[in-house]
Amino acid sequence: MTALICGSMAFDTIMVFEDRFKNHILPDQVHILNVSFLVPTLRREFGGCAGNIAYNLNLLGGEGRPMATVGQDFSPYAEWMDNTGVSRQSLKVLADDYTAQAYITTDQDDNQITAFHPGAMNLSHLNTVTDESGITIGIVSPDGRQGMIEHADQFSEAGIPFIFDPGQGMPMFDGEDLNRFLKQATWLTLNDYEFQLFSERTGKNAEEIAREVDALVITRGAEGSIIHANNQEMIIPIAKINQLKDPTGCGDAYRAGLLYGLMNDMDWETTGRLAATMGACKIEVNGTQNHAPTRDEIGERFKLDFDYLPW
């Protein structure tokens, strides 16, 4: 089985300000704000939802193909994908644009100031689901607005089951948009905050949403996750972690676990636990694609937490 992973590919430039923003920003002067922060610590990471999900699915041994639009500056990321065995078959390079990128500055209180340039991501609708061959399952994750709309339409029209994962793209859609996605999608995944927004904008509670899809998955950070499926509400515990380093990308790692479980006909409780295990592997390492457990190591970690092997 091959999963088509529609979403962003992005560079994340992460800087650390070794002080507190509040010591340098005067609340009564924000209307003439002009500040500069010295950031001696800087790292550049490969990210974006499609890239992160595909990377994690690859760790599990699943076949994931990211579909995204990238820019003229993509070559370092392309080399990384080749080295890690993630397919570039469905990427479209736009010579006149830059790859999407986030510039994130974090202070000592873990406050963040982020600037995001969408670049080529805004043209994701230039890719078409039906141009791809051999696809058996998909996911529509955060991307350009038009791309998310068209890719959901294309999955639905082609009869390919897919996860709708609006994530950071939620503010782009109103209730009418979200209700349309709900009718098209096979599964819906949200974090707890996104679920509150989704419920408010659609006017539907969890039970009503769950009736329209095969499963509603709600992640709750340190409190685990909830899966509504088969007229049941399953509480999925977290996987144990050894150290908390960086939560960025944990949601994408979790979604890779969901895809793997769906692609291999796992029951929902095992699928949720595998997704939680992938999130735990990610949170222990800085960056979204720097953890590299083998499939066997993932399985053993799962067994230590849940007393059985997932495969």
N, C-alpha and C positions, 0 to 999 in steps of 0.2 A: 504494500500500500504506500502511496505517496501523498503527503500533505502539502497543499499549496498554502504558503504563509504570506498573506497580504498584509503589508504594513511598512513601517519606516525602516530605513537604514541610516544611521547617523553617527557622527563623531561626537563624543562627549569630552570637552576640555574642562578638567576639574582643577580648581585652584583653592588653596587654603590660606585664609587670612588669619595670622596668628595673633588675633586680638578680637574685640567684639565690635560689631557694627555700631551698636548703641553708643559706644564711646566717641564716635566720629560723625554721627548724624544728629543734628540738632532738630528736635521735633518742630520747633516754631520757625525753622528756616528751610523746611523741605521744599517750599515753593521756589527757592533759588539754590537747589541742591547741586553741589559741584564737589565731588569727593574722589579721591584716588586711594586705592588699597594696595599695599605692597604684598605680593603673594609669592614668597620664596619656594613654596611647594606647588608643583604643577604636574599633572599627568594627562595624557590623551588616551582615551579608551575607545574601543569599537563598540557601538551600541545600536540603538533603534530597536523597536519591538520585533520586527520581522527577523533581524539579525540575531537578536538574543534568543528568541524562541527556537529558531532553526539550530543554533549552536547547542542548546540544551537537548533538543530532540536528537541531534546527532550523537551526543554523549550516551543517550539511552540505546542507541543502535537503530533509531527510527529514521525513515527517509523523509526529510523535510526540505522543501524548495521555497526559499524566500522570493516573493515577487514584489519588486520595488523599483522606483526610479532614483538614480544616483547621479552625481555630478562629475565634472572634469577632474576633481581632486580625489577620486575614489581609489586610485591604484594601491595605496598602502592597505586599505581594507580588503581589496580584492586578493592581495597576496596572503593576508591573514586567513581569508576564507579558504583559499587553496591549501594552505598549510594545515588547516583543521578539518578539511574534508567536507565543507559545506558548499552546496551547489551554487554556482552563479548563473545557471542556465536561464533563469527568468528575471534577471536584472536588466533594466534598460538604462544605458549611460547617456546623459544629456550634456553635450559638449558646451553649451552656453550657460550652464548652471553649476552651482556648488552643491555638494551633498549636504543634506540637513545636518545642522550642528547646534549643540547646546554649549554655552559657556556658563559654568556654574562656579560661583565663589561661595565658600562655606567659612563661617567664623567659628570661634571657640565655643559658642553656644549651640552649634549645629544649625544656626539660621543660614538661609541660602538666598543669594541673589542670582537669578538665572536670566540669561538672554538666549532666545532660541531663534535660529534662522532656518525656516523650513526648506528653502532652496528647491531642489529637484522634487522633493516630496509633494509639493503642491501640484505637480503634474502626474501624480500616480495613476490618474485615470487613463493615461496613454497606454498602460498595460491592460490586457484583456484576459480574463479567466479562461474563456473558451478557446484562446489560442494555445493553451497548454495541453499537453497530452499526458495520459496516464494518471490523472488526478482522481483520487477516491475520497478525499476529505479536505476541508479547508478551514481557514480562520481569517476573519476580517478584524484586524487589530488597528490601533491608531495610525492614521495616515492622512493624506489630503482629503478634505471633505468629499469632493466629487468622486475621488477614487473609492472611498468607503461605500458610497451610495451605489456606484456602478458595479463594484465587485460583489456586493451582496445581491444585487439584481441578477448578475451573471451566474453566480453559484445557484441561486434559486431556480432560474430558468433552465439551467443544465441538469437540475436534479442532483446536485452534489451537496451532501450534508456539510454544514459548516457551523463553526462557533462564531458568534458575534461578541466581540471584546472591545467595547468602545473606549475604555480607559481614559487617557488624557484628552481624547477627542470628544468626550461627552458635551462640553460647552458648545460645540458646533451644531448640535441637533436639538430641535424642539420636540414636543410630545408627539406630533404627527409623524415626524421622522422616526422616532424611536419605536412607535407602534408598528410602523411599516417594517423596520428591521426585525421586530419581534415576530411578525407573521412569517418572515422569510427564513429566519435562522432555525437551526435544529437544536442548538444549545446556546445558552447565554451565560457569560461569566463577567462578574463585576466585583470590585472590592466593596466594603461596607458603605463607604461614603458615596461611591458611584451608584450603589443600589438605592440609597435614599434619593438621589437626584432622579434616577430612572423612574422610581415609584412616583415621585412627586410630579414629574412631567407627563407620565402616561396615565396617571390617576389610578394605578393598579397596585395592589399589595403583592406580597411574595407568592401567596397561593394562586392569585389570578394570573400573575406572570408565569408561574411554573406550569399552569395548565396549557399555555400556548407553545411551550417548547418541551423537548424530551428531558432536559435538565436545566435547572437554574443553579449556578455555582456562585456562592458569595464568599470571598476571602475576607478574613478579619485579623490579619496580622498575627500578633502573638497569641490571639485567642483561637487560632485554627481557622477552619472554614465550615460552611454549611452547604450541603448538596440537596436540592429538592428534586427528586426523580422517582418515578414509579409510585406516585402518591405517598411518598415517604419524605421525611426530613432527616437526613443523616448528618450527624455531627462528626466532623473529621478533626482529629487532634493534630497539633503541630508535631513535627519531627524534632528531636532534641538537637541542640546546637552546642558546639564546643566554645565558640567565641562569636560575638556579634561585631562584625566589621563594617558591612555596607549593605543596607537593604535595597539599594537601587538595582533593579532588574530581577528581584525575587518573584514578582508577579509574572514576569515572562517565563522564568524557570518553572513556576507552578503550571503555567499553561502548556508548556512542553510536556509535562507529566500527564496532563489531561489528554492531550492529543495522542500520546503513546498508548494510554489506557484504552481510548476509543478505537485506535487502529488495531489493537490486539484483543478486542472483545473482553477486556477485564471488567469485573463488576465495579460498581460505583465506589464502594468503600475502599477497594484496593487502588482504584484509579486516584481517588482523593489522597490517599496516604502516599502514593508514589509522587504525586504532585507536591505534597508537603515536603517530602524528602528532597526533591530537586530544589525547592526554595531554601531548605536548610543548607544544602551544599553551596548554594550561591552566597548566602548571607555571611558566610565565614571568610569571604575573600573580597578585597577591594576591586571595583570594576565589575562589569556585567558579563564578561567572557574570559575571566582569568582562572576560574575554577575548572579543574580537569579530572574529575574522578572517572575511573573506568566503569563500564557497565557492571562488572562483578562487584566493584567497590560500592556502587549505588545499591545493588541488591543486598549486600551484607549489611550496609547501614540501615536499610529498610528492615531487615530481619532483626537487628538489635533493638529497634524501636517498637516493632509491631509483632514480633515472634513468629513470623513466617516469611517466606520468600515471595516476591511479587510475580516471579516467573519460574 
